[in-house]
Amino acid sequence: MASDLVCIKTFAHRFEADIALSFLQAQGIPAMIDAQDLAATSPHLMLAAGGARLLVRTEDAQAALEMLEADPASVDDLEI
């Protein structure tokens, strides 16, 4: 049975979402980005299209949010 996905954060720019995605995946949290393909051709329309939404499984949402909101000084303690 597939897990439900939830949006934990919306980014104005695709590259910001890609960085967060890579960070979560490096921590072992499966994630994906839901975004209209406007970033390459019309980045100024990205927010109008809903931005780049970072999605994770419902059961991973709390841990993912905590990792993304962690104090940057404590990020050195995370396993990468």
PyMOL Python script that loads the backbone (N, CA, C, O; Angstrom):
from pymol import cmd

cmd.read_pdbstr("""\
ATOM      1  N   MET A   1       0.833  -1.177   0.000  1.00  0.00           N
ATOM      2  CA  MET A   1       0.000   0.000   0.000  1.00  0.00           C
ATOM      3  C   MET A   1       0.883   1.248   0.000  1.00  0.00           C
ATOM      4  O   MET A   1       1.806   1.357   0.808  1.00  0.00           O
ATOM      5  N   ALA A   2       0.606   2.171  -0.889  1.00  0.00           N
ATOM      6  CA  ALA A   2       1.394   3.386  -1.005  1.00  0.00           C
ATOM      7  C   ALA A   2       1.066   4.352   0.132  1.00  0.00           C
ATOM      8  O   ALA A   2      -0.079   4.453   0.572  1.00  0.00           O
ATOM      9  N   SER A   3       2.074   5.042   0.585  1.00  0.00           N
ATOM     10  CA  SER A   3       1.883   6.058   1.619  1.00  0.00           C
ATOM     11  C   SER A   3       1.335   7.328   0.992  1.00  0.00           C
ATOM     12  O   SER A   3       1.592   7.619  -0.176  1.00  0.00           O
ATOM     13  N   ASP A   4       0.579   8.079   1.778  1.00  0.00           N
ATOM     14  CA  ASP A   4       0.109   9.384   1.317  1.00  0.00           C
ATOM     15  C   ASP A   4       1.260  10.370   1.359  1.00  0.00           C
ATOM     16  O   ASP A   4       2.131  10.292   2.224  1.00  0.00           O
ATOM     17  N   LEU A   5       1.253  11.301   0.410  1.00  0.00           N
ATOM     18  CA  LEU A   5       2.268  12.345   0.375  1.00  0.00           C
ATOM     19  C   LEU A   5       1.666  13.646   0.876  1.00  0.00           C
ATOM     20  O   LEU A   5       0.499  13.944   0.623  1.00  0.00           O
ATOM     21  N   VAL A   6       2.476  14.414   1.589  1.00  0.00           N
ATOM     22  CA  VAL A   6       2.050  15.728   2.076  1.00  0.00           C
ATOM     23  C   VAL A   6       3.106  16.756   1.688  1.00  0.00           C
ATOM     24  O   VAL A   6       4.295  16.450   1.601  1.00  0.00           O
ATOM     25  N   CYS A   7       2.649  17.961   1.462  1.00  0.00           N
ATOM     26  CA  CYS A   7       3.546  19.075   1.168  1.00  0.00           C
ATOM     27  C   CYS A   7       4.034  19.646   2.491  1.00  0.00           C
ATOM     28  O   CYS A   7       3.231  20.065   3.325  1.00  0.00           O
ATOM     29  N   ILE A   8       5.350  19.662   2.684  1.00  0.00           N
ATOM     30  CA  ILE A   8       5.884  20.209   3.934  1.00  0.00           C
ATOM     31  C   ILE A   8       6.416  21.625   3.754  1.00  0.00           C
ATOM     32  O   ILE A   8       6.602  22.350   4.731  1.00  0.00           O
ATOM     33  N   LYS A   9       6.661  22.022   2.507  1.00  0.00           N
ATOM     34  CA  LYS A   9       7.160  23.375   2.272  1.00  0.00           C
ATOM     35  C   LYS A   9       7.000  23.714   0.795  1.00  0.00           C
ATOM     36  O   LYS A   9       7.147  22.851  -0.071  1.00  0.00           O
ATOM     37  N   THR A  10       6.698  24.978   0.518  1.00  0.00           N
ATOM     38  CA  THR A  10       6.613  25.467  -0.852  1.00  0.00           C
ATOM     39  C   THR A  10       7.693  26.513  -1.057  1.00  0.00           C
ATOM     40  O   THR A  10       7.857  27.423  -0.244  1.00  0.00           O
ATOM     41  N   PHE A  11       8.421  26.377  -2.143  1.00  0.00           N
ATOM     42  CA  PHE A  11       9.536  27.272  -2.446  1.00  0.00           C
ATOM     43  C   PHE A  11       9.196  28.143  -3.651  1.00  0.00           C
ATOM     44  O   PHE A  11       8.504  27.707  -4.570  1.00  0.00           O
ATOM     45  N   ALA A  12       9.689  29.372  -3.636  1.00  0.00           N
ATOM     46  CA  ALA A  12       9.475  30.286  -4.748  1.00  0.00           C
ATOM     47  C   ALA A  12      10.346  29.903  -5.944  1.00  0.00           C
ATOM     48  O   ALA A  12       9.997  30.180  -7.092  1.00  0.00           O
ATOM     49  N   HIS A  13      11.489  29.260  -5.661  1.00  0.00           N
ATOM     50  CA  HIS A  13      12.426  28.909  -6.722  1.00  0.00           C
ATOM     51  C   HIS A  13      12.696  27.413  -6.717  1.00  0.00           C
ATOM     52  O   HIS A  13      12.848  26.808  -5.656  1.00  0.00           O
ATOM     53  N   ARG A  14      12.757  26.828  -7.879  1.00  0.00           N
ATOM     54  CA  ARG A  14      12.979  25.390  -8.004  1.00  0.00           C
ATOM     55  C   ARG A  14      14.326  24.980  -7.398  1.00  0.00           C
ATOM     56  O   ARG A  14      14.421  23.929  -6.764  1.00  0.00           O
ATOM     57  N   PHE A  15      15.368  25.801  -7.588  1.00  0.00           N
ATOM     58  CA  PHE A  15      16.680  25.416  -7.079  1.00  0.00           C
ATOM     59  C   PHE A  15      16.682  25.285  -5.554  1.00  0.00           C
ATOM     60  O   PHE A  15      17.402  24.445  -5.014  1.00  0.00           O
ATOM     61  N   GLU A  16      15.892  26.097  -4.852  1.00  0.00           N
ATOM     62  CA  GLU A  16      15.789  25.977  -3.394  1.00  0.00           C
ATOM     63  C   GLU A  16      15.132  24.654  -3.023  1.00  0.00           C
ATOM     64  O   GLU A  16      15.554  23.984  -2.080  1.00  0.00           O
ATOM     65  N   ALA A  17      14.111  24.288  -3.759  1.00  0.00           N
ATOM     66  CA  ALA A  17      13.432  23.009  -3.514  1.00  0.00           C
ATOM     67  C   ALA A  17      14.375  21.843  -3.788  1.00  0.00           C
ATOM     68  O   ALA A  17      14.360  20.848  -3.063  1.00  0.00           O
ATOM     69  N   ASP A  18      15.198  21.960  -4.836  1.00  0.00           N
ATOM     70  CA  ASP A  18      16.153  20.900  -5.165  1.00  0.00           C
ATOM     71  C   ASP A  18      17.184  20.707  -4.056  1.00  0.00           C
ATOM     72  O   ASP A  18      17.574  19.578  -3.758  1.00  0.00           O
ATOM     73  N   ILE A  19      17.623  21.801  -3.447  1.00  0.00           N
ATOM     74  CA  ILE A  19      18.588  21.703  -2.345  1.00  0.00           C
ATOM     75  C   ILE A  19      17.950  20.997  -1.149  1.00  0.00           C
ATOM     76  O   ILE A  19      18.555  20.106  -0.552  1.00  0.00           O
ATOM     77  N   ALA A  20      16.739  21.394  -0.809  1.00  0.00           N
ATOM     78  CA  ALA A  20      16.038  20.755   0.313  1.00  0.00           C
ATOM     79  C   ALA A  20      15.780  19.275   0.013  1.00  0.00           C
ATOM     80  O   ALA A  20      15.924  18.427   0.893  1.00  0.00           O
ATOM     81  N   LEU A  21      15.404  18.974  -1.214  1.00  0.00           N
ATOM     82  CA  LEU A  21      15.168  17.583  -1.626  1.00  0.00           C
ATOM     83  C   LEU A  21      16.440  16.758  -1.435  1.00  0.00           C
ATOM     84  O   LEU A  21      16.400  15.678  -0.847  1.00  0.00           O
ATOM     85  N   SER A  22      17.556  17.263  -1.930  1.00  0.00           N
ATOM     86  CA  SER A  22      18.823  16.541  -1.808  1.00  0.00           C
ATOM     87  C   SER A  22      19.213  16.329  -0.349  1.00  0.00           C
ATOM     88  O   SER A  22      19.702  15.263   0.024  1.00  0.00           O
ATOM     89  N   PHE A  23      18.991  17.354   0.469  1.00  0.00           N
ATOM     90  CA  PHE A  23      19.317  17.249   1.884  1.00  0.00           C
ATOM     91  C   PHE A  23      18.490  16.144   2.550  1.00  0.00           C
ATOM     92  O   PHE A  23      19.034  15.307   3.270  1.00  0.00           O
ATOM     93  N   LEU A  24      17.190  16.144   2.310  1.00  0.00           N
ATOM     94  CA  LEU A  24      16.330  15.121   2.920  1.00  0.00           C
ATOM     95  C   LEU A  24      16.697  13.728   2.433  1.00  0.00           C
ATOM     96  O   LEU A  24      16.750  12.787   3.225  1.00  0.00           O
ATOM     97  N   GLN A  25      16.949  13.589   1.148  1.00  0.00           N
ATOM     98  CA  GLN A  25      17.315  12.280   0.612  1.00  0.00           C
ATOM     99  C   GLN A  25      18.628  11.787   1.203  1.00  0.00           C
ATOM    100  O   GLN A  25      18.788  10.592   1.453  1.00  0.00           O
ATOM    101  N   ALA A  26      19.574  12.707   1.429  1.00  0.00           N
ATOM    102  CA  ALA A  26      20.844  12.327   2.056  1.00  0.00           C
ATOM    103  C   ALA A  26      20.643  11.838   3.485  1.00  0.00           C
ATOM    104  O   ALA A  26      21.442  11.056   3.999  1.00  0.00           O
ATOM    105  N   GLN A  27      19.570  12.304   4.126  1.00  0.00           N
ATOM    106  CA  GLN A  27      19.247  11.888   5.492  1.00  0.00           C
ATOM    107  C   GLN A  27      18.379  10.623   5.508  1.00  0.00           C
ATOM    108  O   GLN A  27      17.977  10.156   6.573  1.00  0.00           O
ATOM    109  N   GLY A  28      18.094  10.073   4.322  1.00  0.00           N
ATOM    110  CA  GLY A  28      17.320   8.837   4.238  1.00  0.00           C
ATOM    111  C   GLY A  28      15.816   9.043   4.190  1.00  0.00           C
ATOM    112  O   GLY A  28      15.058   8.090   4.373  1.00  0.00           O
ATOM    113  N   ILE A  29      15.374  10.260   3.950  1.00  0.00           N
ATOM    114  CA  ILE A  29      13.940  10.534   3.861  1.00  0.00           C
ATOM    115  C   ILE A  29      13.558  10.663   2.392  1.00  0.00           C
ATOM    116  O   ILE A  29      13.985  11.603   1.722  1.00  0.00           O
ATOM    117  N   PRO A  30      12.759   9.728   1.886  1.00  0.00           N
ATOM    118  CA  PRO A  30      12.317   9.831   0.497  1.00  0.00           C
ATOM    119  C   PRO A  30      11.469  11.093   0.312  1.00  0.00           C
ATOM    120  O   PRO A  30      10.599  11.390   1.130  1.00  0.00           O
ATOM    121  N   ALA A  31      11.726  11.815  -0.752  1.00  0.00           N
ATOM    122  CA  ALA A  31      11.001  13.056  -1.020  1.00  0.00           C
ATOM    123  C   ALA A  31      10.928  13.267  -2.521  1.00  0.00           C
ATOM    124  O   ALA A  31      11.652  12.640  -3.294  1.00  0.00           O
ATOM    125  N   MET A  32      10.040  14.163  -2.912  1.00  0.00           N
ATOM    126  CA  MET A  32       9.937  14.529  -4.323  1.00  0.00           C
ATOM    127  C   MET A  32       9.440  15.957  -4.435  1.00  0.00           C
ATOM    128  O   MET A  32       8.925  16.523  -3.471  1.00  0.00           O
ATOM    129  N   ILE A  33       9.595  16.533  -5.608  1.00  0.00           N
ATOM    130  CA  ILE A  33       9.154  17.899  -5.858  1.00  0.00           C
ATOM    131  C   ILE A  33       8.002  17.875  -6.845  1.00  0.00           C
ATOM    132  O   ILE A  33       8.043  17.185  -7.864  1.00  0.00           O
ATOM    133  N   ASP A  34       6.980  18.640  -6.520  1.00  0.00           N
ATOM    134  CA  ASP A  34       5.844  18.839  -7.423  1.00  0.00           C
ATOM    135  C   ASP A  34       5.904  20.290  -7.870  1.00  0.00           C
ATOM    136  O   ASP A  34       5.678  21.202  -7.074  1.00  0.00           O
ATOM    137  N   ALA A  35       6.211  20.504  -9.155  1.00  0.00           N
ATOM    138  CA  ALA A  35       6.330  21.864  -9.665  1.00  0.00           C
ATOM    139  C   ALA A  35       5.960  21.892 -11.135  1.00  0.00           C
ATOM    140  O   ALA A  35       6.224  20.941 -11.872  1.00  0.00           O
ATOM    141  N   GLN A  36       5.363  22.963 -11.546  1.00  0.00           N
ATOM    142  CA  GLN A  36       5.132  23.170 -12.966  1.00  0.00           C
ATOM    143  C   GLN A  36       6.493  23.378 -13.622  1.00  0.00           C
ATOM    144  O   GLN A  36       7.403  23.915 -12.991  1.00  0.00           O
ATOM    145  N   ASP A  37       6.642  22.971 -14.845  1.00  0.00           N
ATOM    146  CA  ASP A  37       7.930  23.102 -15.531  1.00  0.00           C
ATOM    147  C   ASP A  37       8.134  24.493 -16.104  1.00  0.00           C
ATOM    148  O   ASP A  37       8.469  24.650 -17.278  1.00  0.00           O
ATOM    149  N   LEU A  38       7.930  25.503 -15.265  1.00  0.00           N
ATOM    150  CA  LEU A  38       8.123  26.888 -15.686  1.00  0.00           C
ATOM    151  C   LEU A  38       9.485  27.415 -15.278  1.00  0.00           C
ATOM    152  O   LEU A  38       9.914  28.463 -15.760  1.00  0.00           O
ATOM    153  N   ALA A  39      10.162  26.710 -14.405  1.00  0.00           N
ATOM    154  CA  ALA A  39      11.396  27.232 -13.831  1.00  0.00           C
ATOM    155  C   ALA A  39      12.447  27.534 -14.890  1.00  0.00           C
ATOM    156  O   ALA A  39      13.154  28.536 -14.786  1.00  0.00           O
ATOM    157  N   ALA A  40      12.560  26.704 -15.882  1.00  0.00           N
ATOM    158  CA  ALA A  40      13.597  26.910 -16.896  1.00  0.00           C
ATOM    159  C   ALA A  40      13.232  28.013 -17.881  1.00  0.00           C
ATOM    160  O   ALA A  40      14.093  28.799 -18.277  1.00  0.00           O
ATOM    161  N   THR A  41      11.978  28.077 -18.276  1.00  0.00           N
ATOM    162  CA  THR A  41      11.592  29.022 -19.316  1.00  0.00           C
ATOM    163  C   THR A  41      11.027  30.330 -18.787  1.00  0.00           C
ATOM    164  O   THR A  41      11.214  31.377 -19.408  1.00  0.00           O
ATOM    165  N   SER A  42      10.347  30.290 -17.663  1.00  0.00           N
ATOM    166  CA  SER A  42       9.711  31.492 -17.115  1.00  0.00           C
ATOM    167  C   SER A  42       9.770  31.493 -15.593  1.00  0.00           C
ATOM    168  O   SER A  42       8.742  31.326 -14.936  1.00  0.00           O
ATOM    169  N   PRO A  43      10.959  31.678 -15.023  1.00  0.00           N
ATOM    170  CA  PRO A  43      11.066  31.605 -13.559  1.00  0.00           C
ATOM    171  C   PRO A  43      10.206  32.625 -12.829  1.00  0.00           C
ATOM    172  O   PRO A  43       9.825  32.396 -11.681  1.00  0.00           O
ATOM    173  N   HIS A  44       9.894  33.739 -13.466  1.00  0.00           N
ATOM    174  CA  HIS A  44       9.067  34.762 -12.826  1.00  0.00           C
ATOM    175  C   HIS A  44       7.619  34.303 -12.650  1.00  0.00           C
ATOM    176  O   HIS A  44       6.862  34.925 -11.904  1.00  0.00           O
ATOM    177  N   LEU A  45       7.229  33.221 -13.329  1.00  0.00           N
ATOM    178  CA  LEU A  45       5.872  32.685 -13.199  1.00  0.00           C
ATOM    179  C   LEU A  45       5.784  31.531 -12.195  1.00  0.00           C
ATOM    180  O   LEU A  45       4.704  30.981 -11.980  1.00  0.00           O
ATOM    181  N   MET A  46       6.903  31.166 -11.587  1.00  0.00           N
ATOM    182  CA  MET A  46       6.931  30.003 -10.695  1.00  0.00           C
ATOM    183  C   MET A  46       5.926  30.122  -9.556  1.00  0.00           C
ATOM    184  O   MET A  46       5.199  29.166  -9.286  1.00  0.00           O
ATOM    185  N   LEU A  47       5.864  31.268  -8.882  1.00  0.00           N
ATOM    186  CA  LEU A  47       4.918  31.422  -7.777  1.00  0.00           C
ATOM    187  C   LEU A  47       3.480  31.435  -8.268  1.00  0.00           C
ATOM    188  O   LEU A  47       2.593  30.909  -7.595  1.00  0.00           O
ATOM    189  N   ALA A  48       3.240  32.020  -9.416  1.00  0.00           N
ATOM    190  CA  ALA A  48       1.884  32.042  -9.961  1.00  0.00           C
ATOM    191  C   ALA A  48       1.394  30.628 -10.241  1.00  0.00           C
ATOM    192  O   ALA A  48       0.194  30.359 -10.189  1.00  0.00           O
ATOM    193  N   ALA A  49       2.314  29.738 -10.536  1.00  0.00           N
ATOM    194  CA  ALA A  49       1.956  28.344 -10.808  1.00  0.00           C
ATOM    195  C   ALA A  49       1.902  27.515  -9.532  1.00  0.00           C
ATOM    196  O   ALA A  49       1.684  26.305  -9.595  1.00  0.00           O
ATOM    197  N   GLY A  50       2.096  28.144  -8.377  1.00  0.00           N
ATOM    198  CA  GLY A  50       2.011  27.420  -7.110  1.00  0.00           C
ATOM    199  C   GLY A  50       3.349  27.143  -6.470  1.00  0.00           C
ATOM    200  O   GLY A  50       3.400  26.554  -5.390  1.00  0.00           O
ATOM    201  N   GLY A  51       4.438  27.551  -7.104  1.00  0.00           N
ATOM    202  CA  GLY A  51       5.762  27.317  -6.540  1.00  0.00           C
ATOM    203  C   GLY A  51       6.192  25.871  -6.692  1.00  0.00           C
ATOM    204  O   GLY A  51       5.528  25.071  -7.352  1.00  0.00           O
ATOM    205  N   ALA A  52       7.298  25.556  -6.080  1.00  0.00           N
ATOM    206  CA  ALA A  52       7.818  24.187  -6.079  1.00  0.00           C
ATOM    207  C   ALA A  52       7.500  23.577  -4.726  1.00  0.00           C
ATOM    208  O   ALA A  52       8.021  24.013  -3.700  1.00  0.00           O
ATOM    209  N   ARG A  53       6.644  22.568  -4.731  1.00  0.00           N
ATOM    210  CA  ARG A  53       6.190  21.950  -3.484  1.00  0.00           C
ATOM    211  C   ARG A  53       7.051  20.743  -3.151  1.00  0.00           C
ATOM    212  O   ARG A  53       7.229  19.854  -3.984  1.00  0.00           O
ATOM    213  N   LEU A  54       7.588  20.709  -1.928  1.00  0.00           N
ATOM    214  CA  LEU A  54       8.391  19.591  -1.458  1.00  0.00           C
ATOM    215  C   LEU A  54       7.463  18.596  -0.769  1.00  0.00           C
ATOM    216  O   LEU A  54       6.806  18.934   0.216  1.00  0.00           O
ATOM    217  N   LEU A  55       7.411  17.386  -1.279  1.00  0.00           N
ATOM    218  CA  LEU A  55       6.505  16.358  -0.777  1.00  0.00           C
ATOM    219  C   LEU A  55       7.277  15.230  -0.105  1.00  0.00           C
ATOM    220  O   LEU A  55       8.330  14.809  -0.583  1.00  0.00           O
ATOM    221  N   VAL A  56       6.737  14.750   1.006  1.00  0.00           N
ATOM    222  CA  VAL A  56       7.277  13.581   1.704  1.00  0.00           C
ATOM    223  C   VAL A  56       6.108  12.695   2.130  1.00  0.00           C
ATOM    224  O   VAL A  56       4.946  13.099   2.080  1.00  0.00           O
ATOM    225  N   ARG A  57       6.446  11.489   2.546  1.00  0.00           N
ATOM    226  CA  ARG A  57       5.403  10.594   3.071  1.00  0.00           C
ATOM    227  C   ARG A  57       4.876  11.173   4.378  1.00  0.00           C
ATOM    228  O   ARG A  57       5.612  11.810   5.131  1.00  0.00           O
ATOM    229  N   THR A  58       3.608  10.946   4.630  1.00  0.00           N
ATOM    230  CA  THR A  58       2.964  11.462   5.843  1.00  0.00           C
ATOM    231  C   THR A  58       3.753  11.081   7.086  1.00  0.00           C
ATOM    232  O   THR A  58       3.942  11.910   7.976  1.00  0.00           O
ATOM    233  N   GLU A  59       4.206   9.857   7.156  1.00  0.00           N
ATOM    234  CA  GLU A  59       4.913   9.399   8.353  1.00  0.00           C
ATOM    235  C   GLU A  59       6.305  10.027   8.504  1.00  0.00           C
ATOM    236  O   GLU A  59       6.886   9.971   9.588  1.00  0.00           O
ATOM    237  N   ASP A  60       6.841  10.620   7.443  1.00  0.00           N
ATOM    238  CA  ASP A  60       8.150  11.276   7.503  1.00  0.00           C
ATOM    239  C   ASP A  60       8.055  12.793   7.662  1.00  0.00           C
ATOM    240  O   ASP A  60       9.078  13.459   7.820  1.00  0.00           O
ATOM    241  N   ALA A  61       6.848  13.343   7.622  1.00  0.00           N
ATOM    242  CA  ALA A  61       6.663  14.799   7.588  1.00  0.00           C
ATOM    243  C   ALA A  61       7.282  15.504   8.790  1.00  0.00           C
ATOM    244  O   ALA A  61       7.990  16.495   8.608  1.00  0.00           O
ATOM    245  N   GLN A  62       7.048  15.041   9.983  1.00  0.00           N
ATOM    246  CA  GLN A  62       7.560  15.709  11.178  1.00  0.00           C
ATOM    247  C   GLN A  62       9.083  15.708  11.197  1.00  0.00           C
ATOM    248  O   GLN A  62       9.701  16.741  11.454  1.00  0.00           O
ATOM    249  N   ALA A  63       9.687  14.561  10.927  1.00  0.00           N
ATOM    250  CA  ALA A  63      11.154  14.472  10.931  1.00  0.00           C
ATOM    251  C   ALA A  63      11.753  15.349   9.835  1.00  0.00           C
ATOM    252  O   ALA A  63      12.777  15.997  10.052  1.00  0.00           O
ATOM    253  N   ALA A  64      11.130  15.375   8.672  1.00  0.00           N
ATOM    254  CA  ALA A  64      11.627  16.186   7.566  1.00  0.00           C
ATOM    255  C   ALA A  64      11.574  17.669   7.911  1.00  0.00           C
ATOM    256  O   ALA A  64      12.528  18.404   7.654  1.00  0.00           O
ATOM    257  N   LEU A  65      10.464  18.108   8.489  1.00  0.00           N
ATOM    258  CA  LEU A  65      10.345  19.512   8.892  1.00  0.00           C
ATOM    259  C   LEU A  65      11.392  19.890   9.924  1.00  0.00           C
ATOM    260  O   LEU A  65      11.998  20.958   9.842  1.00  0.00           O
ATOM    261  N   GLU A  66      11.603  19.013  10.894  1.00  0.00           N
ATOM    262  CA  GLU A  66      12.602  19.283  11.929  1.00  0.00           C
ATOM    263  C   GLU A  66      13.989  19.407  11.323  1.00  0.00           C
ATOM    264  O   GLU A  66      14.769  20.265  11.738  1.00  0.00           O
ATOM    265  N   MET A  67      14.308  18.570  10.352  1.00  0.00           N
ATOM    266  CA  MET A  67      15.620  18.632   9.702  1.00  0.00           C
ATOM    267  C   MET A  67      15.783  19.927   8.920  1.00  0.00           C
ATOM    268  O   MET A  67      16.842  20.554   8.968  1.00  0.00           O
ATOM    269  N   LEU A  68      14.748  20.327   8.203  1.00  0.00           N
ATOM    270  CA  LEU A  68      14.829  21.541   7.396  1.00  0.00           C
ATOM    271  C   LEU A  68      14.887  22.797   8.261  1.00  0.00           C
ATOM    272  O   LEU A  68      15.463  23.806   7.853  1.00  0.00           O
ATOM    273  N   GLU A  69      14.296  22.741   9.443  1.00  0.00           N
ATOM    274  CA  GLU A  69      14.255  23.909  10.317  1.00  0.00           C
ATOM    275  C   GLU A  69      15.351  23.890  11.377  1.00  0.00           C
ATOM    276  O   GLU A  69      15.388  24.761  12.246  1.00  0.00           O
ATOM    277  N   ALA A  70      16.240  22.907  11.313  1.00  0.00           N
ATOM    278  CA  ALA A  70      17.298  22.775  12.315  1.00  0.00           C
ATOM    279  C   ALA A  70      18.233  23.969  12.290  1.00  0.00           C
ATOM    280  O   ALA A  70      18.442  24.600  11.254  1.00  0.00           O
ATOM    281  N   ASP A  71      18.779  24.255  13.430  1.00  0.00           N
ATOM    282  CA  ASP A  71      19.807  25.285  13.556  1.00  0.00           C
ATOM    283  C   ASP A  71      20.974  24.894  12.650  1.00  0.00           C
ATOM    284  O   ASP A  71      21.479  23.776  12.759  1.00  0.00           O
ATOM    285  N   PRO A  72      21.419  25.791  11.751  1.00  0.00           N
ATOM    286  CA  PRO A  72      22.514  25.451  10.836  1.00  0.00           C
ATOM    287  C   PRO A  72      23.761  24.943  11.555  1.00  0.00           C
ATOM    288  O   PRO A  72      24.502  24.132  11.000  1.00  0.00           O
ATOM    289  N   ALA A  73      23.999  25.402  12.766  1.00  0.00           N
ATOM    290  CA  ALA A  73      25.164  24.940  13.518  1.00  0.00           C
ATOM    291  C   ALA A  73      25.044  23.466  13.867  1.00  0.00           C
ATOM    292  O   ALA A  73      26.055  22.776  14.000  1.00  0.00           O
ATOM    293  N   SER A  74      23.812  22.972  14.017  1.00  0.00           N
ATOM    294  CA  SER A  74      23.625  21.570  14.376  1.00  0.00           C
ATOM    295  C   SER A  74      23.609  20.652  13.162  1.00  0.00           C
ATOM    296  O   SER A  74      23.637  19.430  13.309  1.00  0.00           O
ATOM    297  N   VAL A  75      23.565  21.226  11.969  1.00  0.00           N
ATOM    298  CA  VAL A  75      23.535  20.402  10.749  1.00  0.00           C
ATOM    299  C   VAL A  75      24.821  19.600  10.622  1.00  0.00           C
ATOM    300  O   VAL A  75      24.812  18.524  10.024  1.00  0.00           O
ATOM    301  N   ASP A  76      25.933  20.099  11.170  1.00  0.00           N
ATOM    302  CA  ASP A  76      27.184  19.368  11.119  1.00  0.00           C
ATOM    303  C   ASP A  76      27.090  18.027  11.825  1.00  0.00           C
ATOM    304  O   ASP A  76      27.874  17.122  11.539  1.00  0.00           O
ATOM    305  N   ASP A  77      26.143  17.886  12.742  1.00  0.00           N
ATOM    306  CA  ASP A  77      25.993  16.654  13.502  1.00  0.00           C
ATOM    307  C   ASP A  77      25.203  15.594  12.737  1.00  0.00           C
ATOM    308  O   ASP A  77      25.193  14.431  13.141  1.00  0.00           O
ATOM    309  N   LEU A  78      24.536  15.974  11.633  1.00  0.00           N
ATOM    310  CA  LEU A  78      23.743  15.032  10.869  1.00  0.00           C
ATOM    311  C   LEU A  78      24.642  14.164  10.008  1.00  0.00           C
ATOM    312  O   LEU A  78      25.697  14.609   9.556  1.00  0.00           O
ATOM    313  N   GLU A  79      24.231  12.943   9.785  1.00  0.00           N
ATOM    314  CA  GLU A  79      24.999  12.035   8.936  1.00  0.00           C
ATOM    315  C   GLU A  79      24.699  12.332   7.481  1.00  0.00           C
ATOM    316  O   GLU A  79      23.542  12.364   7.064  1.00  0.00           O
ATOM    317  N   ILE A  80      25.761  12.548   6.711  1.00  0.00           N
ATOM    318  CA  ILE A  80      25.593  12.791   5.259  1.00  0.00           C
ATOM    319  C   ILE A  80      26.449  11.799   4.522  1.00  0.00           C
ATOM    320  O   ILE A  80      26.478  11.802   3.291  1.00  0.00           O
TER     321      ILE A  80
END
""", "prot")
cmd.dss("prot")
cmd.show_as("cartoon", "prot")
cmd.util.cbc("prot")
cmd.orient("prot")
